[in-house]
Structure formats: structure tokens, C-alpha cells
Amino acid sequence: MPADEAAAPPAAPDDLRAPGGARNLHVVQLLLGLAGAVVVVAGLRAFSSTIGPAFLALVLVLVVHPLHPWLCRHRVPGWASTVAVVVVLYALVLGLAAAVAWSLVQLAMLLPQYTGRYFELQGQAMDLLARVGVSPAQVSQALASVDPSRLFGLAQTVLAQLSSGLTAFAFLLLLLFFLALDAAVFPRLLAQASWRHRDLVSALSAFAFGTRRFLLVTTVFGAVVAAIDVGILYWLAVPLPLVWGLLAFLTNYIANIGFVLGLAPPALLALLANGPASALLVVVSYTVVNVVIQGLLQPKIVGNAVGLSATLTFLSVIFWGWALGSLGALLAVPLSLLIRAVLVDADPSARWLLPIISGNPRGVRRRGARLGRTGAAGATVAPPPEPEGPPPPPPPLASSSPE
């Protein structure tokens, strides 16, 4: 066999040399990717009771862990820094759980006082329906068609959800402890991995930075909005203003639709306690505060804090809420940032999608994502020099014990 024939590359199959062969191959790859996505989403829904608390624990550790290297730089022993991180994590989680429990108790003690007012409003609503042509007999028939057994089933569902929530909370507390311990050495392990997987490490660092920035911005503006809402509710004499302020603060983490979720309960209670005029004032006041602070001031001060367009942010809340429940809606933005980091940021050939994802022609400012800046757990990851020949062997594994 001649040398030129032996060195010739193998011929492409006839179907790929055909004009539509490459296009058909891309179609097959797209279909396989969609099929894999369907399998992954089905798995997420099947294990949502575990994945949701696990990701919440990961986000909390990402937010609090920069305290560890800060304490180490101030000559605090490694073990003491780890203990401080664990204490802060448990203080945050237990304090928030106690505040929510107190709010539920206060609400349960208050609602029975408005039973008479509820029936009075119900009678007024019946009179209004009669004026527009709906007879009381039709309303009574519709109410009678409700099966009481469904209410019993609803009570069983609520009790089951409460039991599941307590189990998830215990799982969260346990997982926080182990994640906080492992996070002490994770920056060094991440720096070692950057020798072979620089793009992936950079993408994960960008995810950690974006998550911290989103939570910081949301916390600051959520606290401002909650304080203003509490003042408005005090002025309007709406019962339990602190409870509704806490609700406004928590729902602020749910992008786009959290405002509506935080508005409905105080407006309904204002209707029961003070009448329609008070409820209308609550709605108008909440709307003005939300538009001014979160619609005008927040974008001008912090710009695009996470690199997701408004449409993708809204769709992510809907999707993750459907896939993982209430925790999915609460963590929709960090979850979407993680997906973007793995599928787009870590793949140089896919980064052309960043301007589309962010809704910004300039793309995403990957501050903190480049190697040499702060890593995913708060440590500096130095870029290795570009080798001319074969890649150098990785450095030895760091000790797994905290310094």
C-alpha cells in the first residue's frame, strides 16, 4: 500500500457527506439532549424532598463560608474558624425557623377574632352578587356541592406536608454541619482541580460569586422594603405588622412573583379588620414601594446582579417551583446560576449564549470567576502557567484537616 494512501484520513460516511447529513446529526444530538433533560427533570421531581434542602444547605454554606478565610487571615486557628462558621449557620437557620413559628402562632391566635367579621363580609358579598343577577340559591347550591370529605383529605395533606417539612428541616441541620466541615479544605481541592479543569473551576467560582451577590442584594433591599411595609401597616392599623414584614422579607427572595405572595395576606387581613378602604390602601402602598425600590432604585444601584434576563428569571421561578416545590421557587435564581455555570460558562464554545441569557449585549461580567480571584469557597485560586509540552502533574493532595 502506498504511503500516501496509508496516511490519508478515513473517509466520512456517505450520510454525513450528504448535504443534509450534518444537519441530521445536529437534530439527533438535540433530541438526545432533550431526552436526557426530561430524565433529569423527572429525577428532580422524584427526589425533590431531598434535593431542595440539600441545595439550600449548599447555598447557606456558600454565603457564610467566606467568614472562615477571613478569620484565618486574622490568626484565628482553623478549627475555631470552622466552629464559628457552624455557629453562624445554625444561628441563621434556627433564628429564622423560630421567627416563622412565632408568626404562625400569632396568626392562629388572631384569626378566630374575625369570625363574625368574615360572615358579615360574606353577607355583603351575597348582596352584591344578587344585584348583578346571581341569586343566593345558586350560591348556596354551589357551596353545597363541595364535598366535606375533600376538606378532611386537605387536612391530611397539610399534616403530611408538616411532617415532611420537619424531616427536611432535620436533614438540613445535619447536612449543614458536614458541609461546613468539608468547606474548610474545599478551596485547596478546587485549586488542584484547576490544573486540569480550569474552565469548570472558573464557572463554579462564577456561580458562587453570583449566588452571594444575588443574596446580598436581595437581603439588603428586602430588609428596606420590609421596614417600609411594617411602617405602612402600623399607620393603617393592620394587625400583626411584624408578621407581614417578615413575610415581605422572605418572599422578596422569590423573584418577580414574591411581591404578590407577600401582599395578599396583609391585604386580606386589612379587609377583615378595617374594611375595603384599608385593604385598597395596603395594595396601593405595597405596589408603590415595590415599583420605586425594586423597579427603579435597585436596578440603578446594582445593575444586573446575577446575569439572568427578566424573562429567564420569571421562567426559572415557575420551573423550579414546579420541579422542587416551594424551596425551588425560593432558590430559583441560584439553581439557574448553577445550570448556567455547568452548561454555558464551563464550555468555551457555548459562551456565545451569555448575552442572550443575561439580556445584555455585553454578556456577563465574570468578576470573581477568573482564576486568580476569589474561588467558590472564598479562597484564591492561582492560574498555573501554560505548558508548552505535556501538562505538568497535579500538585499533591492537600491535607483534609482544617488548618
KOLSE-450891 format. One record per residue (C-alpha): z, x, y; residue number from 1; residue in three letters. Coordinates in nm, 2 decimals. Layout:
residues N
NODE, pz, px, py, num, residu
NODE, Z, X, Y, NUM, ALA
...
***
This chain:
residues 403
NODE, pz, px, py, num, residu
NODE, 0.00, 0.00, 0.00, 1, MET
NODE, -0.09, 0.15, 0.34, 2, PRO
NODE, 0.19, 0.25, 0.57, 3, ALA
NODE, 0.09, 0.01, 0.85, 4, ASP
NODE, 0.10, -0.28, 0.62, 5, GLU
NODE, 0.44, -0.19, 0.48, 6, ALA
NODE, 0.58, -0.16, 0.84, 7, ALA
NODE, 0.43, -0.49, 0.95, 8, ALA
NODE, 0.69, -0.77, 1.00, 9, PRO
NODE, 0.68, -1.07, 0.77, 10, PRO
NODE, 0.45, -1.35, 0.88, 11, ALA
NODE, 0.61, -1.66, 1.02, 12, ALA
NODE, 0.58, -1.97, 0.81, 13, PRO
NODE, 0.28, -2.19, 0.88, 14, ASP
NODE, 0.50, -2.48, 1.01, 15, ASP
NODE, 0.66, -2.25, 1.27, 16, LEU
NODE, 0.33, -2.10, 1.38, 17, ARG
NODE, 0.20, -2.45, 1.44, 18, ALA
NODE, 0.21, -2.58, 1.80, 19, PRO
NODE, 0.50, -2.82, 1.72, 20, GLY
NODE, 0.69, -2.60, 1.48, 21, GLY
NODE, 0.93, -2.45, 1.73, 22, ALA
NODE, 0.99, -2.79, 1.88, 23, ARG
NODE, 1.07, -2.95, 1.54, 24, ASN
NODE, 1.31, -2.66, 1.47, 25, LEU
NODE, 1.49, -2.73, 1.80, 26, HIS
NODE, 1.51, -3.10, 1.71, 27, VAL
NODE, 1.66, -3.02, 1.37, 28, VAL
NODE, 1.92, -2.79, 1.53, 29, GLN
NODE, 2.00, -3.06, 1.79, 30, LEU
NODE, 2.05, -3.32, 1.51, 31, LEU
NODE, 2.27, -3.08, 1.31, 32, LEU
NODE, 2.48, -3.01, 1.62, 33, GLY
NODE, 2.52, -3.39, 1.69, 34, LEU
NODE, 2.62, -3.45, 1.33, 35, ALA
NODE, 2.88, -3.17, 1.35, 36, GLY
NODE, 3.01, -3.31, 1.67, 37, ALA
NODE, 3.06, -3.65, 1.51, 38, VAL
NODE, 3.25, -3.50, 1.22, 39, VAL
NODE, 3.47, -3.31, 1.47, 40, VAL
NODE, 3.54, -3.62, 1.67, 41, VAL
NODE, 3.63, -3.82, 1.36, 42, ALA
NODE, 3.87, -3.54, 1.26, 43, GLY
NODE, 4.03, -3.55, 1.61, 44, LEU
NODE, 4.09, -3.92, 1.58, 45, ARG
NODE, 4.23, -3.90, 1.23, 46, ALA
NODE, 4.48, -3.63, 1.34, 47, PHE
NODE, 4.54, -3.74, 1.69, 48, SER
NODE, 4.91, -3.78, 1.64, 49, SER
NODE, 4.94, -3.41, 1.57, 50, THR
NODE, 4.66, -3.26, 1.78, 51, ILE
NODE, 4.78, -3.44, 2.10, 52, GLY
NODE, 5.14, -3.30, 2.10, 53, PRO
NODE, 5.01, -2.96, 1.98, 54, ALA
NODE, 4.77, -2.92, 2.27, 55, PHE
NODE, 5.04, -3.05, 2.52, 56, LEU
NODE, 5.27, -2.77, 2.39, 57, ALA
NODE, 4.99, -2.52, 2.43, 58, LEU
NODE, 4.93, -2.63, 2.79, 59, VAL
NODE, 5.30, -2.62, 2.88, 60, LEU
NODE, 5.33, -2.26, 2.74, 61, VAL
NODE, 5.02, -2.15, 2.93, 62, LEU
NODE, 5.18, -2.28, 3.25, 63, VAL
NODE, 5.52, -2.14, 3.21, 64, VAL
NODE, 5.44, -1.81, 3.03, 65, HIS
NODE, 5.35, -1.61, 3.35, 66, PRO
NODE, 5.72, -1.60, 3.41, 67, LEU
NODE, 5.75, -1.36, 3.11, 68, HIS
NODE, 5.55, -1.07, 3.25, 69, PRO
NODE, 5.70, -1.13, 3.60, 70, TRP
NODE, 6.05, -1.09, 3.46, 71, LEU
NODE, 5.94, -0.78, 3.26, 72, CYS
NODE, 5.80, -0.62, 3.58, 73, ARG
NODE, 6.14, -0.67, 3.74, 74, HIS
NODE, 6.30, -0.47, 3.45, 75, ARG
NODE, 6.43, -0.77, 3.25, 76, VAL
NODE, 6.43, -0.70, 2.88, 77, PRO
NODE, 6.16, -0.86, 2.67, 78, GLY
NODE, 6.39, -1.07, 2.46, 79, TRP
NODE, 6.56, -1.20, 2.78, 80, ALA
NODE, 6.23, -1.29, 2.93, 81, SER
NODE, 6.13, -1.48, 2.62, 82, THR
NODE, 6.46, -1.67, 2.62, 83, VAL
NODE, 6.40, -1.76, 2.99, 84, ALA
NODE, 6.06, -1.90, 2.91, 85, VAL
NODE, 6.20, -2.11, 2.63, 86, VAL
NODE, 6.48, -2.24, 2.85, 87, VAL
NODE, 6.24, -2.34, 3.13, 88, VAL
NODE, 6.01, -2.51, 2.88, 89, LEU
NODE, 6.29, -2.72, 2.73, 90, TYR
NODE, 6.43, -2.80, 3.07, 91, ALA
NODE, 6.10, -2.93, 3.18, 92, LEU
NODE, 6.04, -3.14, 2.87, 93, VAL
NODE, 6.39, -3.28, 2.83, 94, LEU
NODE, 6.43, -3.34, 3.20, 95, GLY
NODE, 6.10, -3.54, 3.21, 96, LEU
NODE, 6.20, -3.73, 2.90, 97, ALA
NODE, 6.54, -3.82, 3.05, 98, ALA
NODE, 6.37, -3.94, 3.37, 99, ALA
NODE, 6.13, -4.16, 3.18, 100, VAL
NODE, 6.41, -4.30, 2.96, 101, ALA
NODE, 6.62, -4.38, 3.27, 102, TRP
NODE, 6.32, -4.56, 3.43, 103, SER
NODE, 6.27, -4.77, 3.12, 104, LEU
NODE, 6.63, -4.87, 3.11, 105, VAL
NODE, 6.63, -4.96, 3.48, 106, GLN
NODE, 6.32, -5.17, 3.44, 107, LEU
NODE, 6.46, -5.35, 3.13, 108, ALA
NODE, 6.78, -5.44, 3.32, 109, MET
NODE, 6.59, -5.57, 3.63, 110, LEU
NODE, 6.31, -5.78, 3.48, 111, LEU
NODE, 6.54, -6.07, 3.34, 112, PRO
NODE, 6.65, -6.14, 3.70, 113, GLN
NODE, 6.30, -6.26, 3.79, 114, TYR
NODE, 6.25, -6.51, 3.51, 115, THR
NODE, 6.29, -6.80, 3.74, 116, GLY
NODE, 6.05, -6.65, 3.99, 117, ARG
NODE, 5.80, -6.59, 3.72, 118, TYR
NODE, 5.80, -6.96, 3.62, 119, PHE
NODE, 5.77, -7.06, 3.99, 120, GLU
NODE, 5.46, -6.84, 4.03, 121, LEU
NODE, 5.32, -6.98, 3.71, 122, GLN
NODE, 5.36, -7.33, 3.85, 123, GLY
NODE, 5.18, -7.23, 4.17, 124, GLN
NODE, 4.90, -7.08, 3.97, 125, ALA
NODE, 4.87, -7.40, 3.77, 126, MET
NODE, 4.84, -7.60, 4.10, 127, ASP
NODE, 4.57, -7.36, 4.23, 128, LEU
NODE, 4.37, -7.39, 3.90, 129, LEU
NODE, 4.40, -7.77, 3.93, 130, ALA
NODE, 4.25, -7.76, 4.28, 131, ARG
NODE, 3.95, -7.56, 4.16, 132, VAL
NODE, 3.88, -7.81, 3.87, 133, GLY
NODE, 4.09, -7.67, 3.58, 134, VAL
NODE, 4.32, -7.93, 3.45, 135, SER
NODE, 4.68, -7.85, 3.34, 136, PRO
NODE, 4.59, -7.99, 2.99, 137, ALA
NODE, 4.32, -7.73, 2.95, 138, GLN
NODE, 4.56, -7.45, 3.04, 139, VAL
NODE, 4.82, -7.59, 2.81, 140, SER
NODE, 4.57, -7.61, 2.53, 141, GLN
NODE, 4.46, -7.25, 2.59, 142, ALA
NODE, 4.83, -7.14, 2.58, 143, LEU
NODE, 4.90, -7.34, 2.27, 144, ALA
NODE, 4.61, -7.17, 2.09, 145, SER
NODE, 4.80, -6.84, 2.10, 146, VAL
NODE, 4.93, -6.77, 1.75, 147, ASP
NODE, 5.30, -6.68, 1.77, 148, PRO
NODE, 5.26, -6.46, 1.46, 149, SER
NODE, 5.05, -6.23, 1.67, 150, ARG
NODE, 5.34, -6.17, 1.90, 151, LEU
NODE, 5.55, -6.07, 1.60, 152, PHE
NODE, 5.28, -5.84, 1.50, 153, GLY
NODE, 5.27, -5.69, 1.85, 154, LEU
NODE, 5.64, -5.63, 1.83, 155, ALA
NODE, 5.60, -5.45, 1.50, 156, GLN
NODE, 5.32, -5.24, 1.66, 157, THR
NODE, 5.54, -5.14, 1.95, 158, VAL
NODE, 5.82, -5.04, 1.72, 159, LEU
NODE, 5.58, -4.83, 1.51, 160, ALA
NODE, 5.45, -4.66, 1.82, 161, GLN
NODE, 5.80, -4.59, 1.94, 162, LEU
NODE, 5.89, -4.43, 1.60, 163, SER
NODE, 5.57, -4.23, 1.61, 164, SER
NODE, 5.64, -4.12, 1.96, 165, GLY
NODE, 5.99, -3.99, 1.87, 166, LEU
NODE, 5.84, -3.80, 1.58, 167, THR
NODE, 5.57, -3.65, 1.80, 168, ALA
NODE, 5.84, -3.55, 2.06, 169, PHE
NODE, 6.05, -3.37, 1.79, 170, ALA
NODE, 5.73, -3.19, 1.67, 171, PHE
NODE, 5.66, -3.09, 2.04, 172, LEU
NODE, 6.00, -2.94, 2.08, 173, LEU
NODE, 5.98, -2.74, 1.76, 174, LEU
NODE, 5.63, -2.62, 1.84, 175, LEU
NODE, 5.72, -2.51, 2.19, 176, LEU
NODE, 5.98, -2.27, 2.05, 177, PHE
NODE, 5.74, -2.10, 1.82, 178, PHE
NODE, 5.46, -2.08, 2.08, 179, LEU
NODE, 5.69, -1.93, 2.33, 180, ALA
NODE, 5.79, -1.66, 2.09, 181, LEU
NODE, 5.43, -1.58, 1.99, 182, ASP
NODE, 5.31, -1.58, 2.35, 183, ALA
NODE, 5.52, -1.27, 2.42, 184, ALA
NODE, 5.27, -1.05, 2.23, 185, VAL
NODE, 4.96, -1.26, 2.26, 186, PHE
NODE, 4.82, -1.07, 2.57, 187, PRO
NODE, 4.81, -0.74, 2.38, 188, ARG
NODE, 4.64, -0.91, 2.09, 189, LEU
NODE, 4.39, -1.06, 2.32, 190, LEU
NODE, 4.32, -0.72, 2.48, 191, ALA
NODE, 4.25, -0.58, 2.14, 192, GLN
NODE, 4.01, -0.86, 2.06, 193, ALA
NODE, 3.82, -0.80, 2.38, 194, SER
NODE, 3.67, -0.48, 2.23, 195, TRP
NODE, 3.45, -0.69, 2.00, 196, ARG
NODE, 3.45, -1.04, 2.16, 197, HIS
NODE, 3.45, -0.98, 2.53, 198, ARG
NODE, 3.27, -1.30, 2.63, 199, ASP
NODE, 3.51, -1.52, 2.43, 200, LEU
NODE, 3.82, -1.35, 2.56, 201, VAL
NODE, 3.68, -1.38, 2.92, 202, SER
NODE, 3.61, -1.75, 2.85, 203, ALA
NODE, 3.96, -1.81, 2.72, 204, LEU
NODE, 4.11, -1.64, 3.02, 205, SER
NODE, 3.90, -1.86, 3.25, 206, ALA
NODE, 4.03, -2.17, 3.05, 207, PHE
NODE, 4.39, -2.05, 3.11, 208, ALA
NODE, 4.33, -1.99, 3.48, 209, PHE
NODE, 4.16, -2.32, 3.53, 210, GLY
NODE, 4.43, -2.51, 3.35, 211, THR
NODE, 4.71, -2.35, 3.55, 212, ARG
NODE, 4.51, -2.42, 3.88, 213, ARG
NODE, 4.45, -2.78, 3.79, 214, PHE
NODE, 4.81, -2.84, 3.70, 215, LEU
NODE, 4.94, -2.66, 4.01, 216, LEU
NODE, 4.71, -2.86, 4.24, 217, VAL
NODE, 4.78, -3.19, 4.06, 218, THR
NODE, 5.16, -3.13, 4.07, 219, THR
NODE, 5.17, -3.05, 4.44, 220, VAL
NODE, 4.95, -3.34, 4.56, 221, PHE
NODE, 5.11, -3.57, 4.30, 222, GLY
NODE, 5.46, -3.49, 4.45, 223, ALA
NODE, 5.33, -3.56, 4.80, 224, VAL
NODE, 5.17, -3.89, 4.70, 225, VAL
NODE, 5.48, -4.00, 4.51, 226, ALA
NODE, 5.71, -3.92, 4.80, 227, ALA
NODE, 5.50, -4.12, 5.04, 228, ILE
NODE, 5.48, -4.41, 4.79, 229, ASP
NODE, 5.86, -4.42, 4.75, 230, VAL
NODE, 5.90, -4.44, 5.13, 231, GLY
NODE, 5.65, -4.73, 5.15, 232, ILE
NODE, 5.82, -4.91, 4.87, 233, LEU
NODE, 6.16, -4.87, 5.04, 234, TYR
NODE, 6.01, -5.00, 5.36, 235, TRP
NODE, 5.87, -5.30, 5.18, 236, LEU
NODE, 6.20, -5.36, 4.99, 237, ALA
NODE, 6.03, -5.34, 4.65, 238, VAL
NODE, 6.28, -5.29, 4.37, 239, PRO
NODE, 6.31, -4.96, 4.18, 240, LEU
NODE, 6.11, -4.74, 4.42, 241, PRO
NODE, 6.22, -4.42, 4.25, 242, LEU
NODE, 6.09, -4.55, 3.92, 243, VAL
NODE, 5.75, -4.63, 4.07, 244, TRP
NODE, 5.74, -4.30, 4.24, 245, GLY
NODE, 5.79, -4.12, 3.91, 246, LEU
NODE, 5.51, -4.34, 3.76, 247, LEU
NODE, 5.28, -4.24, 4.05, 248, ALA
NODE, 5.36, -3.88, 3.99, 249, PHE
NODE, 5.29, -3.89, 3.62, 250, LEU
NODE, 4.97, -4.10, 3.65, 251, THR
NODE, 4.84, -3.86, 3.91, 252, ASN
NODE, 4.76, -3.62, 3.61, 253, TYR
NODE, 4.51, -3.88, 3.48, 254, ILE
NODE, 4.20, -3.81, 3.68, 255, ALA
NODE, 4.02, -4.09, 3.87, 256, ASN
NODE, 4.19, -4.39, 3.70, 257, ILE
NODE, 4.55, -4.27, 3.72, 258, GLY
NODE, 4.58, -4.42, 4.07, 259, PHE
NODE, 4.51, -4.77, 3.93, 260, VAL
NODE, 4.77, -4.73, 3.65, 261, LEU
NODE, 5.03, -4.62, 3.90, 262, GLY
NODE, 4.95, -4.91, 4.14, 263, LEU
NODE, 4.96, -5.21, 3.91, 264, ALA
NODE, 5.33, -5.22, 3.80, 265, PRO
NODE, 5.49, -5.20, 4.16, 266, PRO
NODE, 5.23, -5.45, 4.29, 267, ALA
NODE, 5.33, -5.70, 4.02, 268, LEU
NODE, 5.70, -5.65, 4.08, 269, LEU
NODE, 5.64, -5.69, 4.46, 270, ALA
NODE, 5.47, -6.02, 4.38, 271, LEU
NODE, 5.77, -6.13, 4.17, 272, LEU
NODE, 6.03, -6.01, 4.42, 273, ALA
NODE, 5.88, -6.08, 4.76, 274, ASN
NODE, 5.56, -6.28, 4.72, 275, GLY
NODE, 5.19, -6.23, 4.75, 276, PRO
NODE, 5.20, -6.07, 5.10, 277, ALA
NODE, 5.43, -5.79, 4.98, 278, SER
NODE, 5.21, -5.73, 4.68, 279, ALA
NODE, 4.90, -5.71, 4.91, 280, LEU
NODE, 5.07, -5.46, 5.14, 281, LEU
NODE, 5.16, -5.24, 4.83, 282, VAL
NODE, 4.80, -5.24, 4.72, 283, VAL
NODE, 4.66, -5.16, 5.07, 284, VAL
NODE, 4.92, -4.89, 5.13, 285, SER
NODE, 4.87, -4.72, 4.79, 286, TYR
NODE, 4.49, -4.73, 4.85, 287, THR
NODE, 4.51, -4.57, 5.19, 288, VAL
NODE, 4.74, -4.30, 5.07, 289, VAL
NODE, 4.52, -4.22, 4.77, 290, ASN
NODE, 4.20, -4.22, 4.98, 291, VAL
NODE, 4.34, -4.00, 5.26, 292, VAL
NODE, 4.53, -3.74, 5.05, 293, ILE
NODE, 4.34, -3.72, 4.72, 294, GLN
NODE, 4.00, -3.82, 4.85, 295, GLY
NODE, 3.98, -3.63, 5.18, 296, LEU
NODE, 4.26, -3.37, 5.22, 297, LEU
NODE, 4.28, -3.24, 4.86, 298, GLN
NODE, 3.90, -3.15, 4.82, 299, PRO
NODE, 3.90, -2.98, 5.16, 300, LYS
NODE, 4.21, -2.77, 5.09, 301, ILE
NODE, 4.15, -2.66, 4.73, 302, VAL
NODE, 3.78, -2.74, 4.68, 303, GLY
NODE, 3.67, -2.78, 4.32, 304, ASN
NODE, 3.98, -2.67, 4.14, 305, ALA
NODE, 3.86, -2.69, 3.78, 306, VAL
NODE, 3.48, -2.67, 3.78, 307, GLY
NODE, 3.41, -3.01, 3.65, 308, LEU
NODE, 3.20, -3.27, 3.83, 309, SER
NODE, 3.34, -3.60, 3.92, 310, ALA
NODE, 3.13, -3.78, 3.66, 311, THR
NODE, 3.23, -3.55, 3.38, 312, LEU
NODE, 3.60, -3.57, 3.48, 313, THR
NODE, 3.58, -3.95, 3.47, 314, PHE
NODE, 3.40, -3.95, 3.13, 315, LEU
NODE, 3.64, -3.69, 2.99, 316, SER
NODE, 3.93, -3.92, 3.07, 317, VAL
NODE, 3.76, -4.21, 2.89, 318, ILE
NODE, 3.65, -4.00, 2.59, 319, PHE
NODE, 3.98, -3.81, 2.53, 320, TRP
NODE, 4.18, -4.12, 2.58, 321, GLY
NODE, 3.98, -4.29, 2.31, 322, TRP
NODE, 4.00, -3.99, 2.08, 323, ALA
NODE, 4.36, -3.88, 2.12, 324, LEU
NODE, 4.53, -4.18, 2.29, 325, GLY
NODE, 4.75, -4.17, 2.60, 326, SER
NODE, 4.81, -3.79, 2.56, 327, LEU
NODE, 4.43, -3.74, 2.55, 328, GLY
NODE, 4.39, -3.92, 2.88, 329, ALA
NODE, 4.68, -3.72, 3.03, 330, LEU
NODE, 4.53, -3.39, 2.91, 331, LEU
NODE, 4.16, -3.48, 2.96, 332, ALA
NODE, 4.08, -3.21, 3.21, 333, VAL
NODE, 4.24, -2.92, 3.02, 334, PRO
NODE, 4.07, -3.04, 2.70, 335, LEU
NODE, 3.74, -3.04, 2.87, 336, SER
NODE, 3.80, -2.70, 3.01, 337, LEU
NODE, 3.87, -2.57, 2.66, 338, LEU
NODE, 3.54, -2.72, 2.53, 339, ILE
NODE, 3.35, -2.57, 2.82, 340, ARG
NODE, 3.51, -2.23, 2.76, 341, ALA
NODE, 3.42, -2.22, 2.39, 342, VAL
NODE, 3.07, -2.37, 2.41, 343, LEU
NODE, 2.94, -2.26, 2.75, 344, VAL
NODE, 3.15, -1.98, 2.91, 345, ASP
NODE, 3.16, -1.78, 2.58, 346, ALA
NODE, 2.79, -1.79, 2.53, 347, ASP
NODE, 2.58, -1.60, 2.80, 348, PRO
NODE, 2.27, -1.79, 2.70, 349, SER
NODE, 2.44, -2.12, 2.78, 350, ALA
NODE, 2.58, -2.04, 3.12, 351, ARG
NODE, 2.29, -2.19, 3.30, 352, TRP
NODE, 2.47, -2.52, 3.23, 353, LEU
NODE, 2.77, -2.42, 3.46, 354, LEU
NODE, 2.61, -2.56, 3.78, 355, PRO
NODE, 2.54, -2.89, 3.61, 356, ILE
NODE, 2.89, -2.91, 3.46, 357, ILE
NODE, 3.06, -2.83, 3.79, 358, SER
NODE, 2.83, -3.03, 4.01, 359, GLY
NODE, 2.80, -2.73, 4.23, 360, ASN
NODE, 2.47, -2.53, 4.28, 361, PRO
NODE, 2.67, -2.21, 4.29, 362, ARG
NODE, 2.82, -2.28, 3.95, 363, GLY
NODE, 3.18, -2.19, 3.88, 364, VAL
NODE, 3.38, -1.91, 4.04, 365, ARG
NODE, 3.52, -1.74, 3.73, 366, ARG
NODE, 3.82, -1.60, 3.92, 367, ARG
NODE, 4.07, -1.46, 3.67, 368, GLY
NODE, 3.82, -1.49, 3.39, 369, ALA
NODE, 3.66, -1.14, 3.41, 370, ARG
NODE, 3.82, -0.87, 3.21, 371, LEU
NODE, 4.05, -0.66, 3.41, 372, GLY
NODE, 4.21, -0.96, 3.57, 373, ARG
NODE, 4.50, -1.17, 3.46, 374, THR
NODE, 4.45, -1.28, 3.09, 375, GLY
NODE, 4.51, -1.61, 2.92, 376, ALA
NODE, 4.88, -1.54, 2.88, 377, ALA
NODE, 4.95, -1.36, 3.20, 378, GLY
NODE, 4.87, -1.00, 3.11, 379, ALA
NODE, 4.60, -0.77, 3.24, 380, THR
NODE, 4.30, -0.71, 3.00, 381, VAL
NODE, 4.12, -0.39, 3.08, 382, ALA
NODE, 3.75, -0.37, 3.00, 383, PRO
NODE, 3.65, -0.10, 2.76, 384, PRO
NODE, 3.37, 0.14, 2.87, 385, PRO
NODE, 3.03, 0.05, 2.75, 386, GLU
NODE, 2.95, 0.28, 2.45, 387, PRO
NODE, 2.61, 0.44, 2.42, 388, GLU
NODE, 2.62, 0.46, 2.04, 389, GLY
NODE, 2.81, 0.26, 1.78, 390, PRO
NODE, 3.11, 0.07, 1.92, 391, PRO
NODE, 3.44, 0.26, 1.90, 392, PRO
NODE, 3.70, 0.15, 1.66, 393, PRO
NODE, 3.95, -0.10, 1.80, 394, PRO
NODE, 4.29, 0.03, 1.91, 395, PRO
NODE, 4.58, 0.00, 1.66, 396, PRO
NODE, 4.76, -0.33, 1.64, 397, LEU
NODE, 5.04, -0.37, 1.89, 398, ALA
NODE, 5.39, -0.43, 1.77, 399, SER
NODE, 5.46, -0.80, 1.71, 400, SER
NODE, 5.81, -0.78, 1.85, 401, SER
NODE, 5.87, -0.86, 2.22, 402, PRO
NODE, 5.95, -0.56, 2.44, 403, GLU
***
